[in-house]
Amino acid sequence: MITTGNQSPEQFMKAFLFTNRMKGRIRNMLRASRLIALAVLSLMALTNSGNGEAAKFNYKLDEKKLLSGEIQVFEEEYKVEGKGIKKRVVGVMILKAPLDKVWQVLEDWDAMGKFVPGLEYNKTIYVFEPPGSKDKIGNSLIEGQLKVLYLSINYTLNVKFDNVNYRQEWQIVTDEQVEIYNKKNIHVKKATRGLKSIEGFEYVEPYGDGSSTIYYYAPIVETSIPLPEFLEEALSKSTLSGYMEGIRQMVNSYGNEKSQ
């Protein structure tokens, strides 16, 4: 609050203008924080529950919805050692392609920017172990950028490819890990401020006679900017659908792109 007291008119006007400028800056900061939080939640962004467990789901799927191509969304709680109870949203859908073809698509992270809404790009920046091996776990560092309005959200993920179980897991590269990699001449960018954690996993299973595949996608994104839990869940559900539809488009166009 501004009080005139013994202030001169000039002093009062300076104080008034300064207060308005500060209010404007605070509003802009809050607006930017909300946008970052929304962008973070829209990342498909992309490890398991953090305890190394190769989790699989046992949901009761609606066969009619599954065969129609509808994405079925489930919520679940899970326990993480040292972090308590967390929640995640899981999407399940059928893809009309055999397992090996779907798996090839899921391995092609660099092509996802053409199909996933809001994703500017994904690109593999370092390969520890090639993803195609059947006797080893593939492991790559993948850099990405998400565009939301005028904000660009940058991140790098450590992605593991389990070719035997047709499963991928990913986790954000932390600032501390970035420093370690850079000292080893593996050039990695720090993630945009506001990103606390990105982790998740996905896997595929054959369906019916093998001509179709069931795809499970379980992302978890956490921000350092607090949001109401109901808003996080609602945003996670809506953005999950956009990512999964992008994967469907990749699968449907995969053969055509390979033949060009």
Residue pairs with C-beta under 8 A, 6 or more apart in sequence:
2 12
2 15
2 16
2 19
4 12
7 15
32 151
33 194
33 225
34 225
35 148
35 149
35 151
36 151
36 153
36 192
36 193
36 194
36 223
36 225
37 194
37 223
37 225
37 227
38 148
38 235
39 118
39 146
39 148
39 151
39 153
40 153
40 194
40 195
40 198
40 221
40 222
40 223
40 225
41 221
41 223
41 227
41 232
41 235
41 236
41 239
42 118
42 146
42 148
42 235
42 239
42 242
43 144
43 146
43 153
43 155
43 198
43 219
43 221
43 239
44 112
44 116
44 119
44 200
44 217
44 219
44 239
44 240
44 243
45 144
45 146
45 155
45 157
45 170
45 198
45 200
45 219
45 221
45 243
46 157
46 159
46 170
46 198
46 199
46 200
46 219
47 160
47 169
47 170
47 171
47 199
47 200
47 201
48 54
48 55
48 169
48 199
48 200
48 201
49 55
49 78
49 79
49 80
49 86
50 80
50 81
50 83
50 199
51 80
51 81
54 162
54 165
54 167
55 78
55 201
55 218
56 203
56 216
57 74
57 76
57 90
57 92
57 216
57 218
59 72
59 74
59 90
59 92
61 72
61 92
61 214
62 70
62 72
65 72
66 72
66 92
66 93
66 94
66 214
67 94
69 93
69 94
69 96
69 248
70 93
71 91
71 92
71 93
71 240
71 241
71 244
71 245
72 91
72 92
72 93
73 89
73 90
73 91
73 92
73 237
73 240
73 241
74 89
74 90
74 91
74 92
75 87
75 88
75 89
75 90
75 233
76 87
76 88
76 90
77 85
77 86
77 87
78 85
78 86
78 87
78 88
79 85
79 86
80 86
86 220
87 229
87 233
88 200
88 218
88 219
88 220
89 218
89 219
89 233
89 236
89 237
89 240
90 216
90 217
90 218
91 216
91 217
91 218
91 240
91 241
91 244
92 214
92 215
92 216
92 217
93 214
93 215
93 244
93 248
94 207
94 212
94 213
94 214
94 215
95 102
95 204
95 212
95 213
95 214
95 215
95 247
95 248
95 251
96 211
96 212
96 251
96 252
97 105
97 211
97 212
97 213
97 251
97 252
97 254
98 206
98 210
98 211
98 212
98 213
99 166
99 204
99 205
99 206
99 210
99 213
101 213
101 251
101 254
101 255
102 204
102 213
102 215
102 251
103 163
103 166
103 204
104 254
105 247
105 250
105 251
105 254
106 168
106 202
106 204
106 247
107 131
107 132
107 138
107 161
108 250
109 122
109 123
109 124
109 140
109 142
109 159
110 121
110 122
110 123
110 124
110 142
111 250
111 257
112 119
112 122
112 246
112 250
113 119
113 120
113 121
113 122
114 250
115 246
115 247
115 249
115 250
115 253
116 242
116 243
116 246
116 247
117 242
117 246
118 146
118 147
118 148
118 242
119 144
119 145
119 146
119 147
119 246
120 144
120 145
120 146
120 147
120 152
121 144
121 145
122 142
122 143
122 144
123 142
123 143
123 144
124 140
124 141
124 142
125 141
125 142
125 143
125 156
125 186
125 187
125 188
126 140
126 141
126 181
126 186
126 188
127 139
127 140
127 141
128 139
128 140
128 141
129 136
129 137
129 138
129 139
129 140
130 138
131 138
131 139
131 140
131 161
131 163
132 138
132 163
133 163
134 163
134 164
137 160
137 161
137 162
137 163
138 160
138 161
138 162
138 163
139 158
139 159
139 160
139 161
140 158
140 159
140 161
141 156
141 157
141 158
141 159
141 173
141 181
141 186
141 188
142 156
142 157
142 159
142 170
143 154
143 155
143 156
143 157
143 188
143 189
144 154
144 155
144 156
144 157
145 152
145 153
145 154
145 155
146 152
146 153
146 155
147 153
152 192
153 192
153 194
153 195
154 189
154 190
154 191
154 192
155 172
155 173
155 191
155 192
155 195
155 198
156 172
156 173
156 178
156 188
156 189
156 191
157 170
157 171
157 172
157 173
157 198
158 170
158 171
158 172
158 173
158 177
159 168
159 169
159 170
160 168
160 169
160 170
161 168
162 168
162 169
165 203
166 203
166 204
166 205
167 201
167 202
167 203
168 201
168 202
168 203
169 199
169 200
169 201
170 198
170 199
170 200
170 201
171 197
171 198
171 199
172 191
172 195
172 197
172 198
172 199
173 181
173 188
173 191
175 190
175 191
177 188
178 188
178 189
178 190
181 187
181 188
182 188
193 224
194 223
194 224
194 225
195 221
195 223
195 224
196 222
196 223
196 224
197 220
197 221
197 222
198 219
198 220
198 221
198 222
199 219
199 220
200 217
200 218
200 219
200 220
201 218
202 215
202 216
202 217
202 218
203 216
204 213
204 214
204 215
204 216
205 213
205 214
205 216
206 212
206 213
206 214
207 213
207 214
215 244
215 247
217 240
217 243
217 244
217 247
219 236
219 240
219 243
221 236
